[in-house]
Amino acid sequence: MAVVDYKKLGLVNTREMFERAIKGGYAIPAFNFNNLEQLQAIIKASSELKSPVILQVSKGARKYANQTLLRYLAEGAVEYAKELGCHHPEIVLHLDHGDSFETCKSCVDFGFSSVMIDGSALPYEENIALTKKVVEYAHQFDVTVEAELGVLAGVEDDVVAEVSHYTKPEEVVDFATRTGCDSLAISIGTSHGAYKFTPEQCTRDPKTGRLIPPPLAFDVLAAIEKQLPGFPIVLHGSSSVPQEYVDIINEHGGKLPNAVGIPEDQLRQAAKSAVCKINIDSDSRLAFTAGVRQTFDEHPEYFDPRQYCGKAREYMEDLYKHKITDVLGSDNKLVNCD
């Protein structure tokens, strides 16, 4: 099949928005989506706030929603943003955690404007070789490539790791130079999923009893920045696991004990550095589930998906707006939406 030109879909790659974000001291929101309600909430929030946004699709999302439908949803998202008054939206369609050259190539061919190749579980030289192969293919079509060095713990879709391995600052220059990647995902203590830390890794707030997670390794981030000044850095596993949604879920029949995420003040600190893309997935799932559980509990007579997905979409839109304005630093964005 012929390669679909993402620019004809109205999409952009990450290159220019990352340059602006690094200079401006903020981060671009990267939100995963699997269904229509998530996409609607993302576009409503980002368009109202005139923010660039990265729509992330995982391997699991491609299985669940079908990659062809996802491409047309992204094209529709561009037109939806224009309807909402953002006449020149900056929307990226990005593959999250691609695990093979074939997966990345398929996404490039289907109209994705950015792909991630995650070879972090491979030996160092194999990670370089795989990443370089993806970069050489994607750059033919001006598709940007994110790579990963270091391993994040946790579970999210098909990404599973028991133990984190911090990125080694002494390796980043060699890796970025030899692969030609456009951005680099690093490991400094973030983690996938809604259970980012065990209770044993945390302390407890004596007043609320809530878990307080350990701080991120900002010394590692600083060392990486020193080695690669101005190079786009990405944080995965950066959901903060908002306790208000966890509480709603638990109050309405759910069971999420000790769910804990990354404190938002630490994400804001990271966004002021060379971290120019912050990935958020689990928070959206929590907001969606909170809306559905609350609605079913309060209205057991409901059976129309529009009734219970409506509250879920509302919660997700509120979440996305909060992340964009209060966590990632949207006040510095220079986006020509009008």
C-alpha positions in Angstrom: 0.0 0.0 0.0 1.0 3.6 -0.5 2.3 5.5 2.5 -0.4 7.9 3.9 1.0 11.5 4.1 0.1 12.6 7.7 0.4 16.3 6.5 -2.6 15.7 4.3 -4.5 14.6 7.4 -3.7 17.9 9.0 -1.3 16.4 11.5 2.2 17.7 12.5 5.3 16.0 13.8 6.9 16.9 17.2 10.0 18.7 16.0 8.9 22.4 16.2 6.7 22.1 19.2 9.5 20.4 21.2 11.9 23.2 20.3 9.4 25.8 21.6 8.7 23.8 24.7 12.4 23.5 25.7 12.9 27.3 25.2 9.7 28.1 27.0 10.2 25.9 30.0 7.0 23.8 29.6 6.0 20.3 28.4 3.7 19.1 25.6 0.8 17.0 26.9 0.9 13.4 25.5 -2.5 11.8 26.2 -3.2 8.1 25.3 -6.6 7.4 23.8 -8.5 4.2 23.0 -12.1 5.4 22.3 -14.2 8.3 21.1 -14.9 9.8 24.5 -11.3 10.1 25.4 -10.5 11.7 22.0 -13.4 14.2 22.4 -12.2 15.2 25.8 -8.6 15.6 24.7 -9.5 17.8 21.7 -12.1 19.9 23.7 -9.5 20.6 26.4 -6.5 21.3 24.1 -8.6 23.4 21.7 -10.1 25.6 24.4 -6.7 26.2 25.9 -5.0 26.6 22.5 -2.5 24.0 23.4 -0.6 21.6 21.0 -1.3 18.0 21.9 0.1 14.6 21.2 -2.5 11.8 20.7 -0.9 8.6 21.7 -1.8 5.2 20.5 -0.4 2.1 22.2 -0.1 -1.3 20.6 -3.0 -2.3 22.8 -5.1 0.6 21.5 -4.4 -0.5 17.9 -5.7 -3.9 18.7 -8.7 -2.6 20.5 -9.8 0.2 18.2 -8.3 -0.8 14.8 -5.4 1.2 13.3 -7.4 2.3 10.3 -10.2 3.7 12.5 -7.6 5.4 14.7 -6.1 7.2 11.7 -9.5 8.6 10.6 -10.3 9.5 14.2 -7.1 11.6 14.3 -8.0 13.2 11.0 -11.5 13.9 12.4 -9.8 15.4 15.6 -8.1 18.0 13.5 -11.4 19.1 11.9 -13.1 19.0 15.3 -10.5 21.3 16.8 -11.2 23.7 13.9 -14.9 23.6 14.7 -14.1 24.5 18.3 -12.3 27.7 17.1 -8.7 26.4 17.0 -8.2 27.1 13.3 -4.6 26.0 13.1 -4.3 23.1 15.5 -1.1 21.3 16.2 -2.0 17.7 16.7 0.4 14.8 16.6 -0.6 11.2 16.1 2.0 9.2 17.9 2.7 5.5 18.4 3.5 4.8 22.0 5.9 2.0 22.9 6.3 0.4 19.5 8.2 -2.8 20.1 9.4 -3.7 16.6 10.5 -2.2 13.3 7.4 -3.7 11.6 5.0 -2.0 14.1 6.7 1.3 13.6 6.8 1.0 9.8 3.1 0.1 9.8 2.2 3.3 11.7 4.4 5.4 9.5 2.6 3.9 6.4 -0.8 4.5 8.0 -0.3 8.2 8.5 1.2 8.5 12.0 3.3 11.7 12.3 5.5 10.4 15.1 6.5 6.9 16.4 8.3 5.5 19.4 10.5 2.5 19.2 11.1 1.1 22.6 14.2 -1.1 22.6 15.0 -0.4 26.2 14.7 -4.1 27.2 17.3 -5.1 24.6 21.0 -5.1 25.1 22.5 -1.6 24.5 23.9 -2.3 21.0 20.7 -4.1 19.9 18.6 -1.1 21.1 20.8 1.2 19.0 20.6 -1.0 15.9 16.8 -1.3 16.1 16.3 2.4 16.8 18.6 3.4 14.0 16.6 1.2 11.5 13.3 2.9 12.6 14.8 6.4 12.3 16.1 5.8 8.8 12.7 4.6 7.6 10.6 7.2 9.4 12.8 10.2 8.5 12.2 9.5 4.8 8.6 10.7 5.4 9.5 13.4 7.9 8.1 11.4 10.8 9.8 12.0 14.1 11.1 9.2 16.3 11.2 8.8 20.0 13.6 6.2 21.5 14.0 4.9 25.0 17.1 4.3 27.2 16.6 3.0 30.6 13.7 0.8 31.9 10.5 1.9 33.7 8.9 -0.5 36.1 5.1 -1.1 36.1 2.4 -2.5 33.8 0.6 -0.7 31.0 -0.9 -2.6 28.1 1.8 -4.9 26.7 4.6 -3.0 28.5 5.7 -4.9 31.6 8.8 -4.5 33.8 9.3 -5.5 37.4 12.3 -3.2 38.2 13.3 0.2 37.0 16.8 0.8 35.7 17.8 4.5 35.6 19.1 5.9 32.4 22.9 6.1 32.4 23.9 9.7 31.6 27.2 8.5 30.2 25.4 6.6 27.4 23.0 9.3 26.1 25.3 11.1 23.8 26.5 8.0 22.1 23.0 6.6 21.8 21.4 9.8 20.4 24.3 10.4 18.0 24.4 6.8 16.6 20.6 6.4 16.3 19.6 9.8 15.1 16.5 9.8 17.2 14.5 13.0 17.6 13.7 12.6 21.3 14.7 10.3 24.2 12.5 8.8 26.8 14.5 8.3 30.1 14.0 6.6 33.4 14.4 8.7 36.5 11.8 7.0 38.8 8.5 7.3 37.0 6.5 4.1 36.5 3.7 2.8 34.4 0.2 2.1 35.7 -1.9 3.3 38.7 0.3 1.5 41.3 3.6 3.2 40.6 5.1 2.5 44.0 4.6 -0.2 46.7 3.6 1.0 50.2 7.1 0.0 51.3 8.7 2.5 48.9 6.5 5.3 50.3 5.9 7.2 53.5 2.4 8.0 54.8 0.9 11.4 55.5 0.1 11.2 59.2 -3.0 13.4 58.8 -4.6 11.8 55.7 -3.0 8.3 55.8 -2.3 8.7 52.0 0.9 7.3 50.6 3.7 9.8 49.7 5.9 8.5 46.9 9.7 8.8 46.8 11.1 11.8 44.8 12.2 11.5 41.2 15.9 11.3 40.5 16.4 14.9 39.4 20.2 14.4 39.7 20.0 11.9 36.9 17.9 14.3 34.8 20.4 17.1 35.4 23.3 14.9 34.4 21.5 13.9 31.2 20.8 17.5 30.4 24.5 18.3 30.9 25.4 15.6 28.4 22.7 16.5 25.9 22.0 20.2 26.3 18.8 21.2 24.5 17.9 17.7 23.4 14.2 16.8 23.8 13.6 14.5 26.8 10.4 12.5 27.4 8.9 11.2 30.7 6.8 8.1 30.5 4.7 6.8 33.4 3.8 10.3 34.6 0.3 10.0 35.7 -0.3 11.5 39.1 -3.2 9.2 40.0 -5.5 12.0 41.3 -6.9 10.8 44.6 -10.3 12.4 44.0 -10.9 9.9 41.2 -9.5 7.0 43.2 -11.9 8.1 46.0 -14.9 8.2 43.7 -14.1 4.8 42.3 -13.7 3.3 45.8 -16.9 5.0 47.1 -18.9 3.5 44.3 -17.9 -0.1 44.4 -14.3 0.0 43.2 -11.3 -1.5 44.8 -8.1 0.5 44.3 -6.2 0.4 47.6 -2.8 2.2 47.8 -3.0 3.6 44.2 -0.4 6.3 44.0 1.3 8.3 41.2 3.9 11.0 40.6 3.3 14.3 42.5 2.3 17.1 40.2 4.8 19.5 41.6 7.6 17.1 40.6 6.2 16.9 37.0 6.0 20.7 36.9 9.7 20.9 38.0 10.6 18.4 35.2 8.7 20.4 32.6 10.8 23.4 33.3 13.9 21.5 32.2 14.6 19.7 28.9 11.6 17.4 29.5 9.3 18.6 26.8 6.8 15.7 26.6 5.0 14.2 29.5 2.9 11.0 29.0 -0.4 10.6 30.8 -2.6 7.6 30.4 -3.6 6.0 33.7 -5.1 9.3 35.0 -7.5 9.3 32.1 -8.6 5.7 32.8 -9.2 6.6 36.4 -11.3 9.7 35.5 -13.3 7.6 33.0 -13.9 4.8 35.4 -14.9 7.2 38.2 -17.5 8.7 36.0 -18.9 5.4 34.9 -19.0 3.9 38.4 -20.6 7.0 40.0 -23.3 7.1 37.3 -24.2 3.5 37.6 -24.3 3.7 41.4 -26.5 6.8 41.3 -28.6 5.6 38.4 -28.9 1.9 38.3 -31.7 2.2 35.8 -29.4 3.6 33.1 -28.5 1.4 30.2 -27.6 3.9 27.4 -23.8 4.3 27.0 -24.4 8.0 26.3 -25.7 8.4 29.8 -22.8 6.9 31.7 -20.0 7.8 29.2 -21.1 11.4 29.4 -20.0 11.8 33.0 -16.8 9.9 32.2 -16.1 12.3 29.3 -16.8 15.3 31.6 -14.3 14.1 34.2 -11.6 13.4 31.6 -12.0 16.9 30.0 -11.6 18.5 33.5 -8.5 16.3 34.0 -6.9 17.3 30.7 -7.5 21.0 31.3 -5.9 20.8 34.7 -2.9 18.9 33.4 -2.3 21.4 30.6 -2.7 24.5 32.6 -1.4 23.6 36.1 1.1 20.9 35.5 2.7 21.2 32.1 2.9 25.0 32.0 0.6 26.0 29.2 1.0 29.7 29.9 4.2 29.7 27.9 2.9 28.1 24.8 3.0 30.1 21.6 0.4 28.5 19.4 -1.2 30.1 16.4 -4.6 28.6 16.7 -6.6 31.7 15.6 
